[in-house]
Amino acid sequence: MSSGLKPIIGERIAQAVSPLGSAALTEESLRAHIAPLFSRVRQRSEIYLSNHSLGRPLDLLADDVREALDAWYTDMDGAWDVWLKEMTTFRHNIACLIGLNRADAVVPKISAGQGLRAVMNAMPQEKPRVIATRGEFDSIDFILKTYHARARASVGWVETRDQPGRPPEVDAGAILDAIRSGSPDLVVVSHICYATGQRLDRVEEIINAAQAKGALVVLDAFHSAGVIPVDFEGLGPDFAIGGSYKYTRGGPGAAWLAIHPRHLDNPRLRTLDTGWFAKRDTFGFERPDEPLFADGGDAWLEATPAPLPLFQARSGLQLVLALGVERLRRYSLEQLGALRDVLKNHDIESYQGGRTPDQSGAFLLIPRADAHPACGALKQAGVNVDARLGHLRLCPDVVTTRAEMERAGAIIARVLAGR
């Protein structure tokens, strides 16, 4: 079930995308109509293949942030009318991105980790029993370990499965075994693993099994939202966390927590991570002894929000929605196949995180014992990649050309041969 909401798309992005119609994306059409939206960042001399990390910003991002600042300079506290309108738009468009039918089910956060803490601090148990995997992102891992160390949670870890010559794999069967043999209150899993690009299989089965045991589920969608179609309401997790840093090109600070609509009007599920924007009458400044929460997802808001990251996030999120995640996914798989062929022609082994390309995220991996030093050498040579768990990670984006991938392949082969 996809969202019944319609994305809010600005005129400049709508005009750029309109000539593409509904046809499949091609390098030629993207070069003609979409690449001009990235003129500033494309002036850089390097070949940028770290789009799975910090996404490249559109030129419009600077104009959008300037709009937020101009409102401040011009109207002072009147700027809040502009800023709060942008927060509403951000929540609406994230709901469209992940298949939610209520925009208020999206709660802006500064980081995905902040979203996880909001859930942890809403658990009714004094010391909730949590199941998580060793494949979670460092921030999620660190937060859960901190709660465990402070006796604020009891965390059981599902170990990854070793694979010869590849990074360890998150095993869906092992997650299911841990759920069915235990009594969890909360299960935390990644939709796509940050380190390997592995797309978690049997995710709906995992969610159903956890909920059958009475547990809540947090789905980390940071590496899936904007990469693969996400049907939040159809999958049915209780919460999802994500952000705009990567594939929707919004940089740091524009993250989110999504709450399944079945929980929005549940007064027994309220987080301690709260503040005056969660009050029923935010600007009434009344102080009854009993906290009176706003309706729906607004009850999950906190104190004064940070508006500028929401303006940062505007253009990239709109572009993804205007192009369509399904089309972007098909084009991404074509690009990854082309990049894999380029590397193969240089006798470089590479692969995607899943057993098949469709079971993977949006980046390739090159096994390399000296991945971090190799990463630095490649950046000096003009190819920007990153490294995790003994592997280089490479991710083209929508305006990366085949010629750039060919040049990158030659540089990678030369640099790695010299190490």
N, C-alpha and C positions, 0 to 999 in steps of 0.2 A: 504494500500500500504506500504510494507516494504521497507527499504533502499536497493538500488541496489548496495551499497558499500559492500565490503567484509572486515570483521574485520581483523586487524593486530594482530596476536597472536605469542608470543615468543615461542622459541623451548621448553623450560622447561615446560611451561604450556600445550603446544600442546601435548607433550609426556605424561604428567600426565592424560590428558583428553581422549586421543586416545583410551585406552582400554575400555572406557565406551561405545564407539560406539554411536548409536542413541537410545539405550534402555532407558527406564525410569530409573531415579535415584533411588538407593536403599541405605540403610544404609551400607550394606556390601560393595558395590562397592565404595561408597564414602570413607569409612574407609580405604579401600585398596589403593586407588589411589589419593584421594584429601586430606585426613587428613594429610598425610606426608608434604604437602605444608605449614601446620600451626604448625609445631613442636614447635616453640619458644613460641607462645602465648598459646599453649595447655599445656605447663608446669605449668601454673598458677593453683593453687589448687581450685579456685572458679568455680562454674558453671555459665557461662556467658550467660545471656538471655537479654542483652541490645543491640542486633545487629541492632535494629531499631534506635539506637542512634549512638554510635561510633562502626563501623564495625571492626571486628577482622582482623588484617593485615596478609598477607602471609609472610613467611620467605623471599621471593624474594624482598619485599619492601626495606629491608635494603641494598641488593645488588644493587637495582636500584638507590637508592639515592646515594650510594657510587660511582656508575658510573658517576653521575652528578658531584659529588665533585672531583673525580679523573680527570675528564676533565678540571676542573678549576685549580687544582694543576699542572697538566701537561702542559696545553696549554694556561693558562690564558685567554686572550680575544678570543683565538681560540675556547674556550669552547662553544661559541655561536653557532657554527655549530652543535654541539651535542644537545644543549638545544633547538634550534629552530626546529630541526628535531623532537624532542620529542613533542613539541607543535603541530606540524602538525599531528603527530600520535594520540595525545590526541583528537584533534578536529575530526579527522577521526573516531576514535572508539566511541566517544560520538554520532556522527551522526548515526553510525550503531546501537547504543543502542536505540535511540529514533525514528528511522524511517525517517531519512533525507537523501536525495540523493546528497547533497552538503556539503562537510566537512567544507567549509569556512562559512557555515551558523551557525557554532558553534563558540562562542567567549569565550575564557577562562576568568574566573573571579575569584577573591579571595573568594567571597561569592555569594550566590543567591541574597542577598540583594543588592549587587553591581549591579547585573544584572537588578533588578527592578529599581534602580536609573538611570541606563543607559536609560531604556525605559521612565521613567518619564521625564528625561532631553532631550528626543527626541520629546516629544509631541509638536505639532505646536501651541496648544492653550496656552495662557499666564497663564490661570488658569484652567487646564483640570478638567472636571467632572468625578470623579472616583466612581465606584461601587465595593465594596469588602465585604467580609463576616466577621463575628465575629469569624470564625473558622480558620483564617489564622495564620501562625506561628508568634511568637512574633516579630521577626525581620521585617517581612513584615508589620505587624500591626503597629509597632513603626515608620517605615519609612513613611507610609502613614499618620499617625497621625501628624508627624512632618511637612510634606508638607502642610497638612491642617492648622496646627497652624501658619505656616509662610505665609499663603495665597498663596501658590504655587500650590495648588490643592483644589478642593472642593470634599470631600470624603463623600459618602453616604454608610452607613453600613447596610447590610442585617443581621438581627438578627437571631440567631439560634433558633431552636424549642426544647423546653423542653421535656424530656422523663423520665417518672418515673423510678428511679433506674439506669439510664444510663446518660452518658454525653449528653449535648445538641447536637442536630443533625443539620448539615447544610442542609437546605431545598432547593432543586433545584427549586421547584415551586416558592418559594419566590424570588430567584435570577431572575428567568424569569419575574416575576411580576415587579420587580424593573427596569429591563432593558426596558420592554415594556411600562412602565408608565413614564419613564424618558427620558433623552437625554444624555446618557453617552458618554464620549470620550474614556474612558478606563475601562475595566472590569478585575478584578484580582480574580482568584479562584484557589483553590488547587484541584489537581486531586485526591489525597488521603489526608484526614485531618490528620495533624501531631499528634493531641492529642488523637483521637479516632480510627484511622485506617479506618474511613468511606471512601469508594470510592464514589466520587460524581457521582450520576446518571444523566442522560440526559445532559452529558457534551457537546456532539456535538450539541444538541439543544440550549444550552446556548451560545456556540460560534457563531452559526448561527444567533441567535436572536440579539446578540450584534453587529455583523458585519452588519446585516440588518439595524441597527440604525446608522451605520457609526462609531461604536466604534472599537477600537483595544482591543485585549484580551491577557492577560498574564496568562499562565497556570503554576502554581507551581507544578513541577513534582518531587520534592525532594523525596517524599515518594512513587512514582510510578516507576521512572526509575530504572530498575534492579529488580523490584518486579512483575510488570505486563507488558505485551507487550505494548509498547507505539508507536502509529503510528502518529507521529507529523504531517506529511504532510496530512495524511488522515483525522485526526481530524480537522486540519486547523486553530489552534490558530495563532495569529500573532507572539507571542513570547512564549518561555517557559524558566523557570529557574530551576536549579537543582544543584546537587553537588555530590562529591564522598565520603562524610563523612560517609555515612551509608552503603547502600547495595552494593556499589562497592568498599568499603574497602580502600579508598584512603586517609582518614584522612582530616584534615582541610586544606583549601587553594586551593583545586582543584575543583572549581565550574565552572558554565558555564551559558551563555545566548544563547539560540537558536533563530534564526530569520527565519521566514518563507521565503523560496526562492523568493516569489513574492515581497518581500520588499528589497531584497538585492541590487538591482540596481535602487532604488528609491532615487534620490538626495534630495527629499523633506523630507525624513525621516532620519535625521542624529542626533546623540546624541551629547550633549555638553560634555559628559564624554569621552574625546578624548585625544590624545597625538601623539607623533611622529611616533608610529608604525601604525597609521591610515593614514599616508601620502602616497601619490601615489608613491613617491620615498623615501623610509624610510631612506636610507643611502646616499642619494644625498646631503643632508644638504642645499638644496635650500630653500629660504624663500620668495616665492611670496606673495603679499598682500592678494590674495584670497586663502584660504586653498584648496588645491587639494587633494581629498581623494583617497585612494586605491580603487580598484574594489571590488564589492561583499561584503562579510562579513568582509573583512579586514578593511573596512572603519569604523567598530565598535570597532576595537582594541584601546588600550589606550597608555599609556607611556610604559616604559621599563617593560616587563612582568616578573613575578616571576617564574623561571623554576623549582625549586626544588619540589613544590607541584605536578607538572605534572609527575615527576618521581615517587613520592609517589603513584600516582593514577594508574600507569601502570599495575601492576600485578593484582590488584583486578578487574579492568575493563576488562582486558583480560580474567580472569577466568570466569566472568559472561558471556561474549560474547562466550567463548569456550563451556561452558556448555549449554548455550541457556536460555533465559529468560522464554520461555514457559515451558521447563523442570523444571527449578528452581521454577516456580510458582506452578506446580503440586506437587512437592515435599514439598514446603512450606505449602500448604494446608493440605497435609498428616500429616506433623509434628504438625501443629496447632491443628488438630483433635486429634492426639495422646496426646498432652499436655493437651488439654481440658478434655479428658477422665481421665488422671492421676489426674488432679485437682478435677474432679467430684468424683472420688473414695475417695478423702479426704474431701468430702462435701464442696468444695470450688466452688462458682459460678464464672464462667468466660465466656466471650463472645468476639466475634470479632466486629469490629465497624459497619459493615453493617448489613442489615436485614438478609442476607444469607452470608456464608463464602466467596462466590465468589464476593460479593459486598464489600469486605473488603481488607485491606492491609495485612501486614505480621506479625502483632502482636496481642496478646490477651490482654484483660483487666480484672482486678479483682477489683470490686467496694470496696473501702475502704475509710472511712471518714478520717482516720489517715494515708493516703497514704505515705506522705513524711517521718514521723517517722518510719513507717513500712518498707519502702524502706531501710532506714539506718540499721534497725535491721536485715533485710534479708542479706544485704551485710556483716555485721559482722558474720552472720551464714554461709556465703559461697555461697550465691545465688545473683548474680548481676542483679538487675532489676532497673527500674526507675519509676517515678510517675508523673502524670499530671491530673489535674481537678478531684481530689478525686478518682483516679484509679491507680493501679499498672499496668505497661505495661511490657509484657514478649514476647521476640522474639527469638526463636531458629534460628540457622543458618545451613548452609549446612553440617557442621561437628559436630553438636550437636547430641548426641546419645540418644536413648530411655532410656538407663540406667541412663544417666545424668538427663533426664526429670523426671524419677521415683524418683531419689534422691532429685531433686529440689522440687517435689511435697510434699514429706515427710517433708522437711525442712520448706517449706512455711506453711504447715498445723501446724507444731509445733510452729513456730514463731508467726503466726497470732492468734493462740489460746491463746498464752501467753500475748497478748496485751490487 
